[in-house]
Amino acid sequence: MIVYLLHFNKLVSGKQHYIGCTYNLLRRLEQHRNYEYASKLCKEAVKNNISFTLGKTWNGGYKLEQKIKRDGHAERYCIICNPPLTDKGFNPL
């Protein structure tokens, strides 16, 4: 199972991230984009023409998804909000 983080390009209901899990990530992303079995947050984003990008994935399952959600700080896991140091121009060599 894959746990994934979606990053919205604008706030949706005061949130900028969505955490979910699935066995088929590509199919699930299409469902979110096409209103088919989409979460309320993704439906609102699509309705308001707010796009989203895949911000991170993990190998895990429902327990990992719940752990990340309980943490309450999805932005710290998002590589769009927090790019790796090498993407910020930092070169340790």
Backbone bond lengths (Angstrom), bond angles and torsions (degrees), N, CA, C in turn:
res aa  C-N    CA-C-N  psi(-1)  N-CA   C-N-CA  omega(-1)  CA-C   N-CA-C  phi
1 M - - - 1.449 - - 1.525 109.18 -
2 I 1.309 116.50 145.53 1.460 122.47 -178.73 1.523 109.48 -112.68
3 V 1.308 116.08 130.39 1.462 122.29 172.20 1.523 106.02 -98.38
4 Y 1.333 116.84 135.92 1.459 120.28 -175.82 1.518 111.30 -134.65
5 L 1.326 114.52 154.28 1.456 122.40 177.71 1.520 107.90 -120.92
6 L 1.324 117.00 126.26 1.455 122.05 175.58 1.522 108.81 -102.02
7 H 1.316 116.04 137.61 1.461 122.87 177.97 1.528 107.91 -111.30
8 F 1.332 117.38 119.89 1.460 122.22 177.83 1.522 109.52 -86.84
9 N 1.346 117.51 142.07 1.460 119.67 -178.12 1.527 112.77 -75.20
10 K 1.333 117.68 -12.41 1.468 124.07 173.22 1.520 107.04 -140.79
11 L 1.318 116.48 162.00 1.458 119.80 177.62 1.521 111.00 -65.85
12 V 1.312 115.68 139.18 1.464 123.29 175.61 1.524 105.79 -122.33
13 S 1.320 117.13 114.68 1.473 121.56 -176.73 1.524 111.19 51.61
14 G 1.315 116.50 39.45 1.462 121.67 178.47 1.516 114.57 77.45
15 K 1.331 117.20 7.60 1.461 120.78 -178.42 1.527 109.55 -120.92
16 Q 1.334 114.99 151.42 1.458 119.08 177.74 1.519 112.29 -118.93
17 H 1.344 116.93 -2.41 1.467 120.44 -177.07 1.524 111.49 -136.98
18 Y 1.317 114.36 152.20 1.460 122.22 175.41 1.519 107.43 -133.82
19 I 1.323 117.17 134.19 1.464 123.43 177.95 1.526 107.85 -112.45
20 G 1.325 116.69 133.11 1.455 121.47 177.62 1.516 110.52 -147.92
21 C 1.337 116.17 177.12 1.472 120.04 174.95 1.521 109.05 -143.86
22 T 1.324 115.25 151.65 1.454 121.35 -174.99 1.526 109.82 -161.51
23 Y 1.312 115.40 163.65 1.463 120.69 172.25 1.529 110.89 -90.46
24 N 1.347 117.11 -25.55 1.455 121.64 -177.42 1.533 108.46 -127.90
25 L 1.324 116.19 95.43 1.458 121.22 -173.24 1.529 112.44 -63.80
26 L 1.322 118.23 -45.16 1.461 120.26 -178.36 1.524 111.54 -61.07
27 R 1.339 116.30 -44.48 1.467 120.01 178.40 1.531 110.43 -62.42
28 R 1.332 116.47 -41.91 1.470 120.54 -177.80 1.527 111.44 -65.71
29 L 1.329 116.96 -40.03 1.464 119.74 177.98 1.525 110.60 -63.11
30 E 1.323 116.87 -41.10 1.465 120.41 176.61 1.531 111.06 -62.81
31 Q 1.321 116.99 -39.33 1.466 120.22 177.89 1.526 110.18 -61.97
32 H 1.325 117.12 -42.78 1.465 120.01 177.57 1.526 110.93 -62.27
33 R 1.320 117.11 -42.35 1.472 120.77 -177.49 1.526 112.56 -71.32
34 N 1.320 117.38 -30.13 1.466 121.40 -174.31 1.523 113.88 -103.01
35 Y 1.321 117.84 14.16 1.469 121.37 177.32 1.516 113.04 71.19
36 E 1.305 119.23 2.44 1.456 122.85 -175.72 1.527 109.11 -88.48
37 Y 1.297 118.25 112.18 1.466 123.26 -177.68 1.528 111.79 56.02
38 A 1.317 116.87 29.80 1.462 120.83 -179.02 1.522 110.38 -79.30
39 S 1.318 115.14 152.95 1.459 120.28 175.09 1.536 108.79 -67.75
40 K 1.320 117.69 162.20 1.463 121.37 178.43 1.529 110.45 -58.97
41 L 1.327 116.29 -40.38 1.461 120.68 -178.78 1.535 111.08 -64.38
42 C 1.322 116.95 -44.30 1.466 120.40 179.21 1.521 111.14 -68.22
43 K 1.329 118.11 -37.06 1.466 120.83 176.74 1.524 110.19 -61.86
44 E 1.321 116.70 -42.97 1.459 120.56 179.01 1.528 110.35 -63.96
45 A 1.335 116.82 -40.75 1.466 120.86 178.76 1.529 110.53 -61.37
46 V 1.333 116.86 -48.35 1.462 121.33 -179.13 1.531 109.80 -62.12
47 K 1.324 116.30 -43.45 1.467 120.96 -179.63 1.529 111.14 -60.31
48 N 1.331 117.20 -35.98 1.465 122.16 -178.37 1.527 112.72 -95.92
49 N 1.338 116.26 13.96 1.462 122.14 177.14 1.542 112.29 58.96
50 I 1.321 116.46 37.94 1.460 122.37 177.19 1.527 107.73 -102.04
51 S 1.309 115.72 122.53 1.466 119.27 -177.81 1.524 110.70 -86.54
52 F 1.325 115.07 164.71 1.457 120.14 175.69 1.512 110.02 -137.58
53 T 1.317 114.23 158.03 1.461 122.89 -179.41 1.517 107.82 -128.77
54 L 1.309 115.66 147.89 1.461 120.31 175.10 1.523 107.71 -70.36
55 G 1.332 117.03 116.64 1.464 122.01 -174.63 1.511 114.78 -94.82
56 K 1.332 117.84 -22.06 1.466 120.90 179.20 1.520 108.77 -179.28
57 T 1.323 116.37 153.54 1.465 121.44 173.28 1.526 109.24 -134.63
58 W 1.318 115.15 155.37 1.456 122.95 176.20 1.527 108.22 -136.94
59 N 1.310 116.92 150.58 1.458 121.11 167.58 1.514 106.26 -83.20
60 G 1.289 117.01 121.01 1.461 120.78 -177.71 1.512 108.97 177.02
61 G 1.292 115.39 -163.83 1.448 120.53 -178.82 1.506 111.50 -142.14
62 Y 1.326 114.34 -156.87 1.456 121.85 -175.70 1.532 111.97 -58.21
63 K 1.323 117.73 -38.94 1.466 120.14 -179.32 1.527 111.59 -63.54
64 L 1.333 117.06 -40.94 1.463 120.25 177.56 1.525 110.60 -66.57
65 E 1.329 116.52 -41.69 1.468 120.16 177.89 1.529 110.07 -57.29
66 Q 1.324 116.92 -47.81 1.460 121.19 -179.05 1.529 111.54 -64.62
67 K 1.325 116.90 -37.63 1.472 120.98 179.06 1.531 110.41 -62.71
68 I 1.326 116.98 -44.46 1.461 121.11 179.51 1.523 110.38 -66.07
69 K 1.328 116.93 -41.23 1.465 120.65 178.33 1.524 111.43 -63.90
70 R 1.335 116.62 -42.75 1.473 120.21 179.42 1.525 111.62 -63.40
71 D 1.334 116.38 -32.95 1.457 121.11 179.09 1.524 110.68 -57.64
72 G 1.331 116.79 -36.28 1.451 121.33 173.00 1.516 115.79 77.43
73 H 1.307 119.25 6.02 1.463 121.42 -179.34 1.518 109.94 -128.58
74 A 1.321 116.79 63.52 1.464 121.21 -176.47 1.518 112.02 -58.97
75 E 1.339 117.25 -30.67 1.462 119.34 -176.73 1.527 112.71 -60.93
76 R 1.320 117.62 -26.24 1.471 118.56 -179.96 1.535 111.84 -72.22
77 Y 1.331 117.60 -19.45 1.459 121.55 178.09 1.529 112.47 -93.04
78 C 1.315 117.71 -16.36 1.459 123.31 -173.46 1.527 110.48 -76.19
79 I 1.334 116.81 123.85 1.461 119.19 -179.90 1.531 111.88 -77.13
80 I 1.314 117.62 -10.47 1.465 120.77 174.67 1.528 109.33 -80.67
81 C 1.322 116.74 -41.84 1.465 121.06 177.12 1.529 111.76 -75.53
82 N 1.319 116.40 -33.34 1.465 122.61 -177.41 1.522 110.24 -131.38
83 P 1.340 117.39 77.27 1.461 118.46 -179.56 1.525 110.78 -64.73
84 P 1.323 116.87 153.72 1.462 119.54 177.23 1.527 110.45 -57.24
85 L 1.318 117.26 153.98 1.461 121.40 -176.89 1.518 113.07 -53.93
86 T 1.308 117.85 -36.04 1.459 120.04 -179.75 1.519 111.62 -65.04
87 D 1.332 117.60 -26.73 1.471 120.97 177.53 1.518 111.94 -77.99
88 K 1.316 118.45 -14.56 1.461 122.38 -179.72 1.527 111.34 -94.79
89 G 1.317 117.40 11.09 1.442 120.02 179.21 1.525 113.30 88.35
90 F 1.311 117.88 3.81 1.466 121.35 179.61 1.520 108.99 -82.53
91 N 1.306 116.21 125.26 1.455 121.19 178.10 1.532 107.89 -126.96
92 P 1.329 117.64 106.86 1.470 119.95 -174.44 1.526 113.60 -70.64
93 L 1.329 118.66 -9.17 1.469 120.88 -178.77 1.500 112.69 -94.83
